[in-house]
Amino acid sequence: MQLADKIRLLREATRGPDDVFALRSDAGGVGAPWSPVYSPLSDDNVYMHLAGLIEIGSYPLIPVDDDLPRVWWIAADFDGKRQGTYWTDDVRKATRFLLDSGANVLVNLSRSARGAHVRVLFKEPVPAWMARRWMQAWLEEAEVVEDDMRDYPTSFDRLIPPQDTLLSGFTRTGNRRPGNLIGSPCNGRLAKQNGGTLPIDPERAALGEFEPDGQHWHHVAEAIERRSWGIVELAQALADAPGTADLSPPAPAPMPRLYGNGAPLPTVDARGVLDFTANHCEFMRYVRQPGAFTYHLWIALASQLHRYGEEGRSVFHKISAIDPRYSAVATDRKWEQTADMHPINCSTLVGHGYRCPHLGTNRCGGAAAPAYFHERAYYEPL
């Protein structure tokens, strides 16, 4: 296959907005390795990625005037580096279920080759919220998402994009907020190093076979050729998806706000924002584990959830009920007693018995407390 064909295929399989792409830097130091580059992705950029000279990624959310953002693809990220997880089993089941649903699937190994990205490609840009809800329904049907019935943790990390909407406003450099990214397949350096980022046969992945077969460009070309779902087809697939997927579009995301010391905190009334925090903040994951609760962490949890109003109260009860000492009356009383608290900072949580594994890094975009974690959803990858 000619180089020009490879460049075309990779661009098509990872297509995002025309005004921004992601670039990775491994220069060291504390901070997120990926950053947005606000310019069109050139063929030279793609060539350098294929040669292993740089690593590029794409931001899936495409802004649409007076409408919710759209995507050319939706991806599920499975992280095999998590202790106690079995990523090959999770990816096998997810791929099988997605293929059986009639979706067009492209699977590639992660950078470390200890995990995988399972991507569904569309023939036209589709509403991100529809793609996410459809994909989430099938991942739940495949039983690869976090669930109390699982005997071991899941390797499923998140959907890309992990949000339905783009935060309005601008970054400190005056650019629009791009959302989250995913690294692109077929990086020459990682492929030679360990097979990382290489696409594999989805039918073989559905059988639990993940060794690259040397036909990675064939798998990319085939995935692009098989695209048949647009908005109409996805809407029907969402209506037919297992479970009870919500068919109503979400509200636009709220603008971020800066708060001075002692300033009152407004309620964030957006269920998708709270869901994102509950699913991806390490503190929120931790307190959902049986036996993790202490009284001080219980108070800290309430201080975070008050920002979400009645939705926060509901989650406070749900998490509190994991503890065998749970009492609805006592939980409501504690909720009222903590109403005036500001969110307890991540650094302060250490004194309460919990140390986040990401403390001191830029993984959460400078969010000082779990209550602000949702703002991280609109910047760089988790």
Summary of the structure (lengths in Angstrom):
residues: 382
radius of gyration: 21.0
end to end distance: 34.8
largest distance: 68.5
contacts: 1176
relative contact order: 0.13
helix: 38%
strand: 15%
